Amino acid sequence: MSTPKFVLALLLAPLLALGALILRESAGQGRLFPGIGDGADIARIEIAHGVQQVVLQRAADTGAWRILSAADAPGNAPRIEAALRELAALKASPVDATAPAPRDPLQLRLLDRDGRERASAAFWPGAVALMPSGEQHALKRAPALPVWPSAWTSLEPPHIRAASLVSAERLTPEGPVALDLDAMVELGRLLEGLTARDFMGGGSVNWAGAAQMRVRLADGASIDLQQVPDGEGRFFLRMTSAERTDVRMARNYAFRMADPLP
């Protein structure tokens, strides 16, 4: 073999080996969920892991997504539809299941607009089982399917500027107690920094014994606040207002915060 041909063979050898590896790995792979098409017909997504669950529902008339498991919070349509496209394109290889599936897998169920189940599966690291058959497939990378509602929502808490607070008082059994200036500054910081991260539907929170507060704003509006510990070292806050529509619309949600009300 001439020197140029020998050099060319050396250069091509890694590419040929890589191509062979890709062909070998893709052999036998097929779409995991052929029944969902491109995902456009899916109208309900149920994801569960242990006691945690998130349920996403597409409205039949507008096509808007809602999080049924979190007080009908608005869904983030681009995020949800990207997940459906990822699931529609997901490929896996059937394997001989010689061991039972691990306990407590992440469970997924997809239903169409008529309520028919189009896919059901249980995921665990490196594998997935189709339900109800239990047929197992090898899976290199599981899709991102978080079970907390804030991963799927476009919800934002009402924006309350710290500078708009005029007065605030704690509502106690003995009567209202006005906050001093330092406490007002801290309250303004907490309200202005509120996010929807790790929020929950307010109906799933026990509000018994909640700390209560009333805030008055520069525009004359008042906001009622309630706060309870979340049991994990943080706190849940919910709010309502007779004057502020955005606050009143958020009254069904419990927003997580790191610090207690002052």
N, C-alpha and C positions, 0 to 999 in steps of 0.2 A: 504494500500500500504506500502510495506517495505521501510525502510529508504533509502537504495541504489537506489531503483527504483524512489523514490521521488526526490532524488538529481539528478538522471539522467534526469528526466522529466524537472526539473528546468533548467538544462544545455541546453537541447534541445529546450526548448520553444522559446528563441530568434532566434535560427537558423530557426526553422519552420516558425516563424513570418516573418523573412527576406525573406525566400523562397516564402511565399505567396505574399508578397509585390512585389517581382520581377516578379512573374507570372502575378499578376494583372496589373502591369505597362506595361509588354510586350504584354499583350493580345491585339489583334487588330493591333499591329504594323507590318508593312511590309516595304520592300525596297521602298524608295521614288522614285527612278529612275530605275526601272527594265529594261527599254529600253536601258540602256547604258552598260549592261553586266558588265565586270570588268573594263571598262573604256579604254581598249586598242585600241578600234576602234574609239575613239573620236579624231578628228583632228583639231577642232577649238573650242575655249572657249571664250565666250563673257561675260564680267562682267561689269555692269554699276551701278552707284549710282549718281543720279542727273546728273550734267554735266560731271562727271568723268567717264572714260571708259578705260578698258584695253582689248585688243584683242590678243589672243595667237593662233598661227597657227603652225601645225606640217607639215614639208616638206614631200611630197609624196615619194620622192626618198630616202632621208637619214634618215627621221624620226626626224630630229633636230627641235627643237621648236624655233620660232621667235616671237617677240612682234610687231605685225603689227602696233599697235597704238603708238609705240615709235621708229619709224625709223628702223624697223626690227632688233632691238637689240636682241642679242642672249638670248634665254630662258634658265632658269635653269631646265633642264630636270628632275632631281630627285625631285625637289620641285613641279613641275607641275604634274608629274605622281603620286606623293603622294596625291595631292589634288584630282585627278581623282579617285584614289582608295577610298579615304574618301567619296567622293560623291556616288560612286557605293555602298558602304556599309551603307550609311545613311538610318536610319529607322525613321518613324514617324507614328502618329496615326491620322486618319481622324477625324475631329471635325465638329460639326454643326456651320456653320459660321453665327452668328446672327448680326455681325457688319461688315461694309465694311473694307477692308484692308487699313492700314495706307497709306498716301501719301508718295511718294518717297521711295519705298522699294529698297533693293539691288536686282538687276535683273541678272539672270544667263541664258545663252543659250548655249547648247552643240550640236555640229554638227559632223557627221561622215565624213569619207574620201570622200564620194560621195556628200557631201553638204546637206545631209538630217538632219533635226532637230531631235535629239534623246531625248532631254529634254529641258524644259523651265520652269523657276520658279521665283517667287518673294519672297524674304526673309525679315522678320522683326523680332524683338525680340520675341522669343517664338513661332513663327509660320512661315509657308511657304505656298504659294499658287501655285498649279500647273497651268501652262498656256498651252493652252488658256482657259481651262475649269473654272479656278478660284477656283477649289476644294481646301479647306484649310485643313492643317494638323498641329497638335501640334508638336512642335520641342523643345526638351530640350536644345540642344546646336547647334547653327548654325555653319556651316563649315567656316573656315578662307578663305575668298575670298577678299583680299585687291584690291583696284582699283588704286593703284599706280604701275608703271612698275618696280620700283626697287625691289619690293617684289618677282618678278618672273624672274629676270634676272641673268645671270652669267657675265654680262658686268663689266669690270673694266676700269677706265680711264688709259691713258698712265702713266707709272711711270717716273717721271722727278725728278731726284735727285737735291736737293738744291745745292750740291757741284759742279754740272756740269754747273751751270750758269756762263757765262763769262761776258756778258753784256746784257742790256735791255734798250729799249727806248719807250717812249710814242709816238704814232703817232698822231699828232695834225694837224689841218688845217694850222698852221703856220710852220709845219715841225717837224722832230723828236726831242725829248727832252730826253737826257740820264738820267737814274736813278742814284742817288747817292748810296753809299754803304749801308746805312740803308734801303733804299727802295729795293735794290737788295736782302738783307737778308730776308725782309718781303715777297717779291715775291717768293723766293725759298721756304719759309715755306708754303705759300699758295699752290703752285704747287705740292709739295711733299705730302701734306696732302689731296689732292683731292680724293674724293670717288664718287661712283655711286649712293649714297643714294639720293633719290628724283630727279633723273635725268629725263629729258624729251627729246623727239625728237626735234632736233634743228629747224625743220620746223614749229613747233607750237609756237615758240617764236618770238616776234617782236624785231628785232635787230637794229631798227632805232635809231640813236644817240649813238650807242655802243662806250664805251671806247675801244681804240685799242692800242695794244702793240706788239712789236717784241722782241723776246728773242733769244740770241745766246748762244750755248752750246759749251763745250770744244771740242767736236768731230767735230765742224764746222757746225753742223746742226742749222737751225733757226726755230723758232716756232712763228706763228702769233696767237695772242689772241684777243678775243672780249668779252666784258662783259656788261651786262645790268641788272638793278634791276628786281627782279622777281615779284614785286608788293606786296610781303608779308614780306618785311624787309630783304630779302637775295638777292643773285645775281645769274645769270646764266652766265656760261663761256663756250665758244666753242673755239676750236683750230684747226689749220691745219699746215702742214709742207710739203715742197717739198722733204725733205731728210728723215724724220722719218716716216716709213710706219705705225707704230702703232698710231702715232698722226693723220696722214692723214685718217686712217680708222675710227677714232673717230670724224671726223669733223661734222658728222650728228647728234651728241648728244649735249645736253645742260646740263652741270654738275652744280649742285647747290653748292654754297659756301657761307659761312657766312659773309665774309669780302670783301670790294671792293679792286680792284687792287691798289697797291701803286702809 
